Every structure is written in structure tokens, then in C-alpha cells.
Amino acid sequence: MGLKEQNLADGKNPGKVLRFILSGGGTGGHIYPAIAIANELKNRHPNAEFLFVGAKDRMEMEKVPQAGYRIEGLWITGLQRKLTLKNLMFPIKLISSLFKAGKIVSKFKPHAVIGTGGFASGPVLRVASGRGIPCVLQEQNSYAGITNRLLKDKVAKICVAYDGMEAFFPSDKIVKTGNPVRGDLVALGTGKEEALHFFGLNPDRPVLLVLGGSLGARRVNQLIAQKLDYFEDLGIQVIWQCGKIYFEEYKKFNSEHVKVLDFLNRMDLAYTAGDMIISRAGASSVSELCIVGKPVLFIPSPNVAEDHQTKNARALVNEDAAVMVKEKDLDGSFEQVFSEVLHSKEKQEQLGKNIKKLAMPYATASIVDEIEKLIG
């Protein structure tokens, strides 16, 4: 149901207040899509009520209230890859979380429940689906997370960002919507001069944008520190987002041609300023970079579940929409791969054009369309 039709529906039934539970967390890749979906639902249904459910002591307990939403925490953690005391506690935590999820669902009485991945979403969607409440999953990655895989038979719809997700989910439930992205990127402008001025950069030099995520990426930071002389010899300027926990270590490299930042508050200007981008390959980053349409060199993190960042990056590399260097190959391959892109305008244009083809800028609206269909 579109916005116009929904306004008419609200006019016919002005007393009905919709209620939504959103659950997902542990990482920003699960939290920010959930917040984006809630914001879109709120735009369409200003009187709706929202409740987030996350895992106690994880970042969603801070980030969700900052976004203006109420959240309740479950005593739940993921399984560790080796035998630990935490794993022995998992059955007790799961039972406790299922019990609390049942109380939350009974009290809040949601019209729909949306899960964006992470272990906290498991108990909530398991309880809600068992009571006949419409449930939607949003899977960001090309390799589905374990919680979403376990819930696949319980939910009504599964919104995905990649082709080939039939390997994990029933094909009749899959809708390819893409991943939610920031609204300012959908409307990304062409004000290159403004962007360069904002960062204090020279308009006559190309700009490399380095993204390590909000917390930073240790191996990427080590690489950039080692290659600053190499970049200077090539006449390249660098916007280097090193992450909050690494800023004190790397701020000493700040200079006329190197801008070291802990966090980028104006991502739109950073993307506009960059001529080439080095990035991790988390699902949200990949979706944003498709919209930006610049040549990208991915350095996937190998320290994530199922090595899903490598799979995310490879999906683009296979479309000739990006290049990739694995962490273990950086010492031997980085300069060769980087220079091949840098010194070929044709390669840069090809990568930019191909990655732009994969963009799905209206993913959030498409996901909310699916939710509205389910609640009629």
C-alpha cells in the first residue's frame, strides 16, 4: 500500500493505531536497517507505536534510544565457535528470552514483527509467528545469518539484497528489495567543490576515501599508515576514517594531504569528495557504495561469521563492479591491484558504471510496502 492509499485508509479508520515490534542487533549492520524501517513506517503511519527488542548489554541498547525509540533487552547471546562457559549458559538464556519475548508480545500486541538479524530477534519472531502475527525478515548479506536461517519457515516474507538467496530461504517467500540506506545518499549531489572545501583538500589532486566502519578496522589502518608515502608519491590525497578506538594512534598522520578522522558525520560529502574508495564489505557499506557509484577496492574482514564479508564483496567482483584484496594478500597484492585501477580511467568508469547498476536506493520503502501488504 502506497502513502496516498494509506492516508485514505487512515481517514476511514482514524481510531486504529498500528503497533510494530522490530528486533535485531549485536552490530550496526542489524541495528541501522531496523531503525531505517521504523522511520519509514513512522513517516507513513505517524500515530503508530514502536517497540524494539534487543540483546542486553549490546550496542542496540544505546543506539535505538538515541534514534528516539523504546527498547527492551533480552538475556541472550550467540553461540561461540569453541566450547566456553557462555555456550553452556545458552540453553538457559534461550528459555529465559523466549519467556520474556512471550510477555512482551502479549503486552504490546503488535500488528507485525520485523527481524533484521542477530540472536535477539530469534525468540521474538519465534513467539510472534507461533501466535499468527505477520512476521518479516530482512537479510542484509549474501550469506544468510544463522538466526534468519532458523526462522525461515516461521515468517511470511523475507526481504533480501542479493540474488541466489534460494540457497537459504523458500523461494516463494523471498522479495529482493535491497538494504536500507541513509536518505542523504539517495539524494547524493554533485557538489564536489563544496565537499573538497569541507575537508580542506586540493581540487587538483585525486582523493582516496578510506572507510573502516564506526569502530575502525585494525588491519586496514595498518595498511594505510604503511602506504602514506606511496600515496604521496602518486599525488593522492586521503580522507581516512580510522575509527574511534584507533584515532589517538593515527591522528599524528594528519597533514595537508591526509585527513585523519575518527568518524564521518557528513558521509554524503565524503562520498562526493572521493574519487576511489577502500572499504570493508559489510552489507550496509556495500549497499551504500552501489548508490555512490565510485570505483571501490574491498578489503573484507575475515573475522565475521561465515566469512560473509568476502562473499558480499565477491558478489560485486563477479559482476565486474568492484575489486577485492583479502587481508592475507595485502602485503603482496595491494599496490598492484590499486595501481591498476588508479592508472586506468577506463577501468574506473567501468567499475563505477557496473556498481551503480546494482544500486537499490528505495529499499526501505520496498520493505515497508511488503509489511503493509501483510497487515492489509
C-alpha positions as CSV (number, residue, x, y, z in Angstrom):
1,M,0.0,0.0,0.0
2,G,1.5,3.4,-1.0
3,L,1.5,6.5,1.0
4,K,-1.6,8.1,-0.7
5,E,-3.7,5.0,-0.3
6,Q,-2.6,4.6,3.4
7,N,-3.6,8.2,4.1
8,L,-7.1,7.4,2.7
9,A,-7.2,4.2,4.8
10,D,-6.3,6.2,8.0
11,G,-9.0,8.6,7.2
12,K,-11.6,5.8,7.0
13,N,-10.3,4.2,10.3
14,P,-8.7,7.1,12.2
15,G,-9.1,5.3,15.6
16,K,-6.8,2.3,14.6
17,V,-3.3,2.6,16.0
18,L,-0.8,0.2,14.4
19,R,1.9,-1.4,16.6
20,F,5.2,-2.7,15.3
21,I,8.0,-4.7,17.1
22,L,11.4,-4.5,15.5
23,S,14.2,-6.8,16.6
24,G,17.8,-7.1,15.5
25,G,21.1,-6.2,16.9
26,G,24.6,-7.0,18.0
27,T,26.1,-5.0,15.2
28,G,25.3,-1.8,13.4
29,G,24.6,-3.9,10.3
30,H,21.5,-5.3,12.1
31,I,20.5,-2.2,14.1
32,Y,20.6,0.6,11.5
33,P,18.3,-1.2,9.0
34,A,15.8,-1.8,11.7
35,I,15.8,1.9,12.6
36,A,15.5,2.9,8.9
37,I,12.5,0.6,8.6
38,A,10.9,2.1,11.7
39,N,11.5,5.6,10.4
40,E,9.8,4.8,7.1
41,L,6.8,3.1,8.9
42,K,6.6,6.2,11.2
43,N,6.6,8.5,8.2
44,R,3.6,6.6,6.7
45,H,1.8,6.0,10.0
46,P,2.6,8.9,12.3
47,N,0.3,7.5,15.1
48,A,1.9,4.1,15.1
49,E,3.6,2.7,18.2
50,F,7.0,1.1,18.1
51,L,9.0,-1.2,20.3
52,F,12.5,-2.5,19.7
53,V,13.7,-5.7,21.3
54,G,17.5,-6.3,21.5
55,A,20.1,-8.1,23.5
56,K,21.1,-6.7,26.9
57,D,24.5,-5.0,27.0
58,R,24.8,-4.8,23.2
59,M,25.1,-1.6,21.2
60,E,21.4,-1.5,20.3
61,M,20.5,-0.7,23.9
62,E,22.3,2.7,23.3
63,K,21.7,3.3,19.6
64,V,18.0,2.7,19.5
65,P,17.1,5.2,22.2
66,Q,19.3,7.7,20.5
67,A,17.1,7.3,17.4
68,G,14.1,8.1,19.5
69,Y,12.6,4.6,20.1
70,R,11.9,2.5,23.1
71,I,13.8,-0.8,23.5
72,E,13.6,-3.8,25.8
73,G,16.5,-6.2,26.3
74,L,16.7,-10.0,26.3
75,W,19.2,-12.1,28.2
76,I,20.6,-13.7,25.0
77,T,24.0,-14.1,23.4
78,G,25.2,-16.0,20.4
79,L,26.9,-19.4,20.4
80,Q,30.7,-19.2,20.5
81,R,32.7,-21.2,18.0
82,K,34.5,-23.1,20.7
83,L,33.4,-24.7,24.0
84,T,33.0,-22.0,26.6
85,L,31.0,-21.3,29.7
86,K,28.9,-18.9,27.6
87,N,27.9,-21.8,25.4
88,L,26.9,-23.9,28.5
89,M,24.6,-21.0,29.5
90,F,23.0,-20.7,26.1
91,P,20.0,-23.0,26.7
92,I,19.2,-21.2,30.0
93,K,19.4,-17.8,28.3
94,L,17.3,-19.0,25.3
95,I,14.5,-20.3,27.6
96,S,14.6,-17.0,29.6
97,S,14.5,-15.0,26.4
98,L,11.6,-17.0,25.0
99,F,9.6,-16.5,28.2
100,K,10.3,-12.7,28.2
101,A,9.6,-12.4,24.5
102,G,6.2,-14.0,25.2
103,K,5.4,-11.5,27.8
104,I,6.5,-8.6,25.5
105,V,4.3,-9.8,22.6
106,S,1.3,-10.4,24.9
107,K,1.6,-6.9,26.4
108,F,2.4,-4.9,23.2
109,K,0.1,-6.9,20.9
110,P,1.9,-6.0,17.6
111,H,0.3,-6.0,14.2
112,A,3.6,-7.1,12.7
113,V,7.1,-8.1,13.8
114,I,10.2,-7.3,11.8
115,G,13.5,-9.1,12.3
116,T,16.8,-7.8,10.9
117,G,19.1,-10.5,12.2
118,G,21.1,-11.1,15.4
119,F,20.3,-13.5,18.1
120,A,17.8,-11.3,20.0
121,S,15.4,-11.4,17.0
122,G,15.1,-15.2,17.3
123,P,12.9,-15.5,20.4
124,V,10.7,-12.6,19.5
125,L,9.9,-13.8,15.9
126,R,9.6,-17.4,17.1
127,V,6.9,-16.4,19.7
128,A,5.1,-13.9,17.4
129,S,4.9,-16.3,14.4
130,G,3.6,-19.0,16.7
131,R,0.7,-16.7,17.5
132,G,-0.2,-15.9,13.9
133,I,1.3,-12.4,13.9
134,P,2.7,-11.5,10.5
135,C,6.5,-11.6,10.6
136,V,9.1,-10.2,8.1
137,L,12.8,-10.9,7.9
138,Q,15.3,-8.6,6.4
139,E,18.6,-10.3,5.4
140,Q,21.4,-7.9,4.6
141,N,24.1,-10.3,3.5
142,S,24.7,-12.6,0.5
143,Y,25.3,-15.4,3.0
144,A,22.3,-15.6,5.4
145,G,22.8,-15.3,9.1
146,I,22.1,-18.3,11.3
147,T,19.1,-16.6,13.2
148,N,17.4,-15.8,9.9
149,R,18.0,-19.3,8.5
150,L,16.4,-20.8,11.6
151,L,13.4,-18.6,11.3
152,K,12.8,-19.1,7.5
153,D,9.9,-21.4,7.9
154,K,8.2,-19.3,10.6
155,V,7.9,-16.0,8.7
156,A,5.6,-14.7,5.9
157,K,8.2,-12.7,3.9
158,I,12.0,-12.5,3.6
159,C,13.4,-9.3,2.1
160,V,16.9,-9.8,0.6
161,A,19.6,-7.8,-1.1
162,Y,21.2,-10.4,-3.3
163,D,20.3,-12.9,-6.0
164,G,20.6,-16.6,-5.2
165,M,19.1,-16.5,-1.7
166,E,17.0,-19.5,-2.6
167,A,20.0,-21.4,-1.2
168,F,18.9,-20.3,2.3
169,F,15.2,-19.5,2.1
170,P,12.0,-20.7,0.5
171,S,11.8,-19.1,-2.9
172,D,8.1,-18.2,-2.5
173,K,8.9,-16.0,0.5
174,I,11.8,-14.1,-1.0
175,V,11.4,-10.5,-2.2
176,K,14.5,-8.7,-3.5
177,T,14.3,-5.2,-2.0
178,G,17.9,-4.3,-1.3
179,N,19.2,-3.0,2.0
180,P,18.1,0.3,3.7
181,V,20.5,3.2,3.3
182,R,20.7,6.7,4.5
183,G,18.3,9.2,2.9
184,D,21.1,11.7,2.2
185,L,22.8,9.2,0.0
186,V,19.7,8.6,-2.1
187,A,19.8,12.3,-2.9
188,L,23.6,12.5,-3.2
189,G,24.5,15.6,-5.0
190,T,27.4,16.6,-7.3
191,G,28.9,19.4,-5.2
192,K,32.5,18.2,-5.5
193,E,33.9,21.7,-4.8
194,E,31.9,22.0,-1.6
195,A,33.0,18.6,-0.5
196,L,36.7,19.3,-1.1
197,H,36.4,22.6,0.7
198,F,34.7,20.9,3.7
199,F,37.7,18.5,4.1
200,G,40.3,21.2,3.2
201,L,41.5,19.3,0.2
202,N,43.2,20.4,-3.1
203,P,40.9,20.3,-6.1
204,D,43.8,19.5,-8.4
205,R,44.6,16.2,-6.7
206,P,42.6,12.9,-6.7
207,V,41.1,11.8,-3.4
208,L,41.1,8.3,-1.9
209,L,38.4,7.7,0.7
210,V,39.2,5.0,3.3
211,L,36.3,3.6,5.3
212,G,36.9,1.3,8.3
213,G,33.4,1.4,9.9
214,S,32.5,3.4,13.0
215,L,34.8,1.3,15.2
216,G,37.6,1.2,12.6
217,A,39.4,-1.7,11.0
218,R,42.8,-2.5,12.5
219,R,44.4,-4.2,9.5
220,V,43.1,-1.5,7.1
221,N,44.5,1.2,9.3
222,Q,47.9,-0.6,9.4
223,L,47.9,-0.8,5.7
224,I,47.1,2.9,5.1
225,A,49.8,4.0,7.6
226,Q,52.3,1.9,5.7
227,K,51.2,3.3,2.3
228,L,51.1,7.0,3.0
229,D,54.4,7.7,1.3
230,Y,53.2,5.6,-1.6
231,F,50.0,7.6,-1.9
232,E,52.0,10.9,-1.7
233,D,54.3,9.7,-4.5
234,L,51.2,9.1,-6.6
235,G,49.9,12.6,-5.8
236,I,46.9,11.3,-3.9
237,Q,45.0,12.9,-1.1
238,V,43.4,10.7,1.6
239,I,40.3,11.0,3.7
240,W,41.0,8.3,6.3
241,Q,38.2,7.3,8.7
242,C,40.2,5.2,11.1
243,G,37.5,4.7,13.8
244,K,37.1,6.0,17.3
245,I,39.2,3.4,19.1
246,Y,42.2,4.0,16.7
247,F,42.1,7.8,16.4
248,E,44.6,8.5,19.1
249,E,47.1,6.2,17.5
250,Y,46.7,7.6,13.9
251,K,45.9,11.3,14.3
252,K,49.6,12.0,14.1
253,F,49.4,11.4,10.4
254,N,47.0,14.3,9.8
255,S,48.5,16.6,7.3
256,E,47.8,18.9,4.3
257,H,47.0,15.8,2.0
258,V,45.9,13.3,4.7
259,K,42.8,14.0,6.7
260,V,42.5,11.5,9.7
261,L,39.0,11.3,11.2
262,D,37.6,9.1,13.9
263,F,34.1,9.3,12.5
264,L,32.5,10.9,9.4
265,N,29.5,13.0,10.3
266,R,29.0,14.0,6.6
267,M,29.1,10.8,4.7
268,D,27.4,12.5,1.7
269,L,30.3,14.9,1.4
270,A,32.9,12.2,2.0
271,Y,31.4,10.1,-0.8
272,T,31.2,13.1,-3.1
273,A,34.9,14.1,-2.5
274,G,36.3,10.6,-3.0
275,D,37.4,9.5,-6.5
276,M,38.2,6.0,-5.3
277,I,37.2,4.2,-2.2
278,I,38.7,1.5,0.1
279,S,36.2,-0.2,2.3
280,R,35.2,-3.2,4.3
281,A,32.4,-5.2,2.8
282,G,29.7,-5.2,5.4
283,A,26.2,-5.4,3.9
284,S,25.2,-1.7,4.7
285,S,28.5,-0.4,3.3
286,V,28.1,-2.4,0.1
287,S,24.6,-1.1,-0.4
288,E,25.7,2.5,0.1
289,L,28.6,2.1,-2.3
290,C,26.4,0.8,-5.0
291,I,24.4,4.0,-4.8
292,V,27.5,6.2,-4.7
293,G,28.8,4.6,-7.9
294,K,32.6,5.1,-7.4
295,P,35.4,2.6,-8.0
296,V,35.8,0.5,-4.9
297,L,38.5,-1.7,-3.6
298,F,37.1,-4.0,-0.9
299,I,39.2,-5.4,1.9
300,P,36.7,-7.8,3.6
301,S,37.0,-8.6,7.3
302,P,37.9,-12.3,7.8
303,N,36.7,-12.1,11.4
304,V,33.0,-12.3,10.8
305,A,30.5,-15.2,10.8
306,E,30.7,-17.5,7.8
307,D,33.3,-15.0,6.2
308,H,30.2,-13.2,4.9
309,Q,32.1,-10.0,4.0
310,T,34.2,-11.9,1.5
311,K,31.0,-13.3,0.0
312,N,29.4,-9.9,-0.2
313,A,32.5,-8.5,-2.0
314,R,32.8,-11.4,-4.3
315,A,29.2,-10.9,-5.5
316,L,30.2,-7.5,-6.8
317,V,33.6,-8.6,-8.1
318,N,31.8,-11.3,-10.2
319,E,29.8,-8.5,-11.8
320,D,33.0,-6.5,-12.6
321,A,31.6,-3.9,-10.2
322,A,34.5,-3.8,-7.7
323,V,37.9,-5.2,-7.0
324,M,39.0,-7.0,-3.8
325,V,42.1,-7.9,-1.9
326,K,41.9,-10.2,1.0
327,E,43.7,-9.3,4.2
328,K,46.2,-12.2,3.9
329,D,47.1,-10.9,0.4
330,L,47.6,-7.2,1.2
331,D,51.4,-7.2,1.5
332,G,51.8,-8.9,-1.9
333,S,48.9,-7.6,-4.0
334,F,47.6,-4.3,-2.7
335,E,49.8,-1.9,-4.8
336,Q,49.3,-3.9,-8.0
337,V,45.5,-4.0,-7.7
338,F,45.3,-0.4,-6.5
339,S,47.5,1.0,-9.3
340,E,45.7,-1.0,-12.0
341,V,42.5,0.9,-11.1
342,L,44.2,4.2,-10.4
343,H,46.0,4.4,-13.7
344,S,43.1,3.3,-15.9
345,K,40.3,5.8,-16.4
346,E,38.5,3.1,-18.5
347,K,38.7,0.7,-15.5
348,Q,37.4,3.4,-13.1
349,E,34.5,4.2,-15.4
350,Q,33.7,0.5,-15.9
351,L,33.7,-0.2,-12.1
352,G,31.6,2.9,-11.3
353,K,29.0,2.1,-14.0
354,N,28.7,-1.5,-13.1
355,I,28.4,-1.0,-9.3
356,K,25.8,1.7,-9.9
357,K,23.7,-0.8,-11.8
358,L,23.4,-2.9,-8.6
359,A,22.0,0.0,-6.6
360,M,18.6,-0.3,-4.9
361,P,18.1,3.2,-3.4
362,Y,14.5,2.7,-2.4
363,A,15.0,-0.5,-0.4
364,T,13.4,0.8,2.8
365,A,10.2,1.8,1.0
366,S,10.0,-1.5,-0.7
367,I,10.4,-3.4,2.6
368,V,7.7,-1.3,4.2
369,D,5.5,-2.0,1.2
370,E,5.8,-5.7,2.0
371,I,5.0,-5.1,5.6
372,E,1.9,-3.1,4.7
373,K,0.7,-5.9,2.4
374,L,0.8,-8.4,5.2
375,I,-1.2,-6.2,7.6
376,G,-3.7,-5.3,4.9
